[in-house]
Amino acid sequence: MKAVLRILNQLREKGLIKDYAIGGAIAALRWTEPFFTQDLDVFVIVESAAEGLIVLTPIYEHFQSLGYQWKGHWIVVEGIPVDLFPADPLEAEAIERAVEVEYEGVQAKVMTPEYLIALFLRAGREKDQMKVRMLLEQSDVNREQLREIVERYSLLERFRSVLGYEP
């Protein structure tokens, strides 16, 4: 994972992305007890092309110039499958408010539990609902901030249906 983090920081330094944060299950592992996950989800903020299109080609070309190859829909970096996602408004806010962490001497940004919960609620799969419960039970969730996020992104009803109560 160290190599992936270095490359992500290079992408930011080179201006190929504005910013990034790790999301998904790997990010949840920062705040909960370990569980199995297959890949590393990275959300990126990139400049849009003049037509409003988001172009990820320069990012993938950078990975490939370093010798990393595609396997399915992942770019595999030293055995780690990496998924890159251009950030929508919720994800961009999560990136902006992500926390800086250090992993084996490399700086990285990881989404906070409140934003991870919102993203997992939005995804809505059973495994995502399990991660919501884990984050609520095992991490220090700011309930007021969580409520503001789920209300702002119209996820309050989903929260109620998954957990049976309000944040």
C-alpha positions as CSV (number, residue, x, y, z in Angstrom):
1,M,0.0,0.0,0.0
2,K,3.0,2.3,0.6
3,A,3.7,2.4,-3.1
4,V,0.1,3.4,-3.9
5,L,0.2,6.2,-1.4
6,R,3.5,7.5,-2.9
7,I,1.9,7.5,-6.3
8,L,-1.2,9.3,-5.1
9,N,1.0,12.0,-3.5
10,Q,2.9,12.3,-6.8
11,L,-0.3,12.7,-8.7
12,R,-1.3,15.5,-6.4
13,E,2.2,17.1,-6.7
14,K,2.1,16.9,-10.5
15,G,-1.3,18.5,-10.6
16,L,-2.9,15.4,-12.2
17,I,-5.4,15.4,-9.3
18,K,-6.3,18.2,-6.9
19,D,-6.6,16.0,-3.9
20,Y,-7.6,12.5,-2.9
21,A,-8.7,10.4,0.1
22,I,-9.0,6.7,0.8
23,G,-12.5,5.5,1.2
24,G,-14.3,2.2,1.2
25,A,-13.4,-0.7,3.4
26,I,-9.7,0.2,3.8
27,A,-10.7,3.6,5.2
28,A,-13.2,1.9,7.5
29,L,-10.3,-0.3,8.8
30,R,-8.7,2.8,10.1
31,W,-11.6,3.3,12.5
32,T,-12.7,-0.3,13.2
33,E,-11.5,-3.8,14.0
34,P,-10.0,-5.7,11.0
35,F,-12.1,-7.5,8.4
36,F,-11.4,-8.8,4.9
37,T,-11.4,-6.5,1.9
38,Q,-10.1,-7.0,-1.6
39,D,-9.2,-3.6,-3.0
40,L,-8.2,0.0,-2.2
41,D,-10.9,2.6,-3.1
42,V,-9.4,6.0,-3.8
43,F,-11.6,9.0,-4.5
44,V,-10.0,11.8,-6.4
45,I,-10.8,15.4,-7.2
46,V,-9.8,16.2,-10.8
47,E,-10.2,19.2,-13.1
48,S,-13.0,18.8,-15.5
49,A,-12.4,19.2,-19.2
50,A,-13.9,22.2,-21.0
51,E,-17.0,20.2,-21.9
52,G,-17.5,19.2,-18.2
53,L,-16.1,15.7,-18.8
54,I,-13.8,14.1,-16.3
55,V,-10.8,12.5,-17.8
56,L,-8.8,10.0,-15.8
57,T,-6.5,9.0,-18.7
58,P,-3.5,11.0,-17.4
59,I,-3.8,9.4,-14.0
60,Y,-3.8,5.9,-15.4
61,E,-1.0,6.7,-17.8
62,H,1.1,7.8,-14.8
63,F,0.5,4.5,-13.1
64,Q,1.3,2.6,-16.3
65,S,4.5,4.7,-16.8
66,L,5.6,3.3,-13.5
67,G,5.1,-0.3,-14.7
68,Y,1.7,-1.1,-13.2
69,Q,-0.8,-3.0,-15.2
70,W,-4.6,-3.5,-15.4
71,K,-6.3,-6.5,-14.1
72,G,-10.0,-6.3,-14.7
73,H,-11.2,-2.9,-13.6
74,W,-8.3,-2.4,-11.2
75,I,-4.8,-1.0,-11.7
76,V,-2.6,-3.4,-9.6
77,V,0.2,-1.8,-7.6
78,E,2.6,-4.2,-6.0
79,G,-0.2,-6.7,-5.6
80,I,-2.9,-4.3,-4.4
81,P,-5.9,-3.8,-6.7
82,V,-6.7,0.0,-6.8
83,D,-10.0,1.5,-7.8
84,L,-10.0,5.2,-8.7
85,F,-13.2,7.1,-8.6
86,P,-13.8,10.8,-9.6
87,A,-15.4,12.5,-6.7
88,D,-19.1,13.6,-6.8
89,P,-20.1,16.4,-4.4
90,L,-20.5,14.1,-1.3
91,E,-17.1,12.4,-2.0
92,A,-15.4,15.8,-2.7
93,E,-16.6,17.1,0.7
94,A,-15.3,13.8,2.3
95,I,-11.9,14.4,0.6
96,E,-11.7,18.0,1.8
97,R,-12.5,16.9,5.4
98,A,-10.4,13.7,5.4
99,V,-7.8,13.3,8.1
100,E,-4.0,13.0,7.4
101,V,-2.5,9.7,8.5
102,E,0.9,8.2,8.2
103,Y,1.4,4.7,6.8
104,E,4.9,3.3,7.0
105,G,6.4,6.8,6.7
106,V,4.1,8.0,3.8
107,Q,1.4,10.6,4.3
108,A,-2.1,9.8,3.2
109,K,-5.6,11.1,3.6
110,V,-8.4,8.9,4.9
111,M,-12.1,9.7,5.0
112,T,-13.6,10.2,8.5
113,P,-16.2,7.8,9.9
114,E,-19.0,10.3,9.4
115,Y,-18.4,10.5,5.7
116,L,-17.8,6.8,5.3
117,I,-21.1,6.1,7.0
118,A,-22.8,8.4,4.5
119,L,-21.1,6.8,1.5
120,F,-21.9,3.3,2.8
121,L,-25.5,4.3,3.4
122,R,-25.8,5.6,-0.2
123,A,-24.3,2.4,-1.6
124,G,-26.8,0.4,0.4
125,R,-25.5,-3.1,0.0
126,E,-25.7,-5.5,2.9
127,K,-21.9,-5.5,3.4
128,D,-22.0,-1.6,3.4
129,Q,-24.8,-1.7,6.1
130,M,-22.5,-4.0,8.1
131,K,-19.7,-1.4,7.9
132,V,-22.1,1.3,9.0
133,R,-22.9,-0.7,12.1
134,M,-19.2,-1.4,12.8
135,L,-18.3,2.3,12.4
136,L,-21.1,3.4,14.8
137,E,-20.1,0.8,17.3
138,Q,-16.3,0.9,17.1
139,S,-15.3,4.4,16.2
140,D,-15.8,7.8,17.8
141,V,-18.5,9.1,15.5
142,N,-19.5,12.8,15.8
143,R,-23.3,12.2,15.8
144,E,-24.1,15.9,15.2
145,Q,-21.8,16.0,12.2
146,L,-23.2,12.7,10.9
147,R,-26.7,13.9,11.2
148,E,-25.9,17.1,9.2
149,I,-24.2,15.1,6.5
150,V,-27.0,12.5,6.1
151,E,-29.6,15.3,6.1
152,R,-27.7,17.4,3.5
153,Y,-27.3,14.4,1.2
154,S,-30.9,13.1,1.7
155,L,-29.7,9.9,3.5
156,L,-31.7,10.3,6.8
157,E,-34.4,7.9,5.7
158,R,-31.9,5.3,4.6
159,F,-30.1,5.7,8.0
160,R,-33.5,5.1,9.8
161,S,-34.3,2.1,7.6
162,V,-30.9,0.5,8.1
163,L,-30.5,1.1,11.8
164,G,-34.1,1.8,13.1
165,Y,-33.2,5.1,14.7
166,E,-31.9,8.5,13.9
167,P,-28.2,9.6,14.2
